[in-house]
Amino acid sequence: MGVIGVDGGNTKTELLAATIEGEPLAYVRGAGSNAHGLGAHGCIAVIAGLVERARVELPADHGTFFLCGADVIDDVDALASEVEQRAWVRAATVDNDTFALLRSGTAAPDAVAVVCGAGINCVGRSSDGRVARYPALGWETGDWGGSEMLGCEALFLAARAEDGRGEPAELAELLRAHFGTSTVAALGEDIHYGRVREQRLGEIAPGVVDAAGRGDTVAGRLVDRLAEEIVLLALKALRDLDLVDRAADVVLGGGMLRSGHGRLHDEVLQRLRARAPRATVVVGSDPPVLGAALAALDAVGAPRDAEDRLRAAVRDGLVAESVV
């Protein structure tokens, strides 16, 4: 029949099916499927709705499922077990969704990818077959970054700016305007008592980056901190794979990096060039689900031009059908 690629994220899940020759068969989009929130069964249930809507011949020769929440081996095993219970594919690859960005962003054998969206993560591969991956569970595993953590820190600093304990900053007005509160303190109370979900603080991350670009000192320090975290993750993966002094691609993606411009992007680029001068920075402009489908094509030994054909179809305007 062909292959199926799935990219499961916090806010959306996409499925792209194609023939072995790289001709697209179906492209559908549904709700988020983060396994940490839904559990393995709930995550795969979201994907089941996409498989049903895609109406492709089953079982596919191979399915690649790159999923948010597949962070440690127990996560991957639980999700793989759920996939195995379905009759969707003859063989499956199940792993973290950052691998989708890595494969969609580059075909280079030596490469790492850093995704900075709601959270932050990094993976890598080398030409000798080694893979770099990390738990990336958040502060519990030493990680700082992504729009949600940036938003939380912005609230902390804005509250202090508003009451005089900290430096004046645009952040206070940014938060008041976005959430429609009279004071930052009132917003803090709403979040503390569950009237506003803490995750919504990630919505103001683009505004923080914009404020930094306009010269706001407090916002600038936050953005610089995030840029440093992104670079540290990339450098760790490059070191772990012995690629720091070799030519390798560094793919940047996720909602906070995919634009390829602005204060955050420029800071990351400058710092990477200074500390990994042989690395080539690639902004992941193709949808990560393409990477999942390409990985499935790799797994079945598809002809070389299959990748070009499928990538061209996506870039030529292939649009996902939304599944409610």
SULBELVEN-V194756 format. One record per helix or strand. SS is the DSSP state (h for helix, s for strand). FROM is the first residue (numbers start at 1). LEN is the number of residues. Records with the same first field share a line. If there is no record, write none. Layout:
# SULBELVEN-V194756
SS=FROM-LEN ; FROM-LEN
This chain:
# SULBELVEN-V194756
s=3-6 ; 12-7 ; 24-8 ; 60-1 ; 62-6 ; 89-1 ; 92-5 ; 111-6 ; 120-6 ; 131-3 ; 248-6 ; 279-5 ; 321-2
h=35-20 ; 73-12 ; 98-8 ; 139-3 ; 147-17 ; 170-10 ; 184-9 ; 198-16 ; 217-24 ; 263-13 ; 288-12 ; 304-12
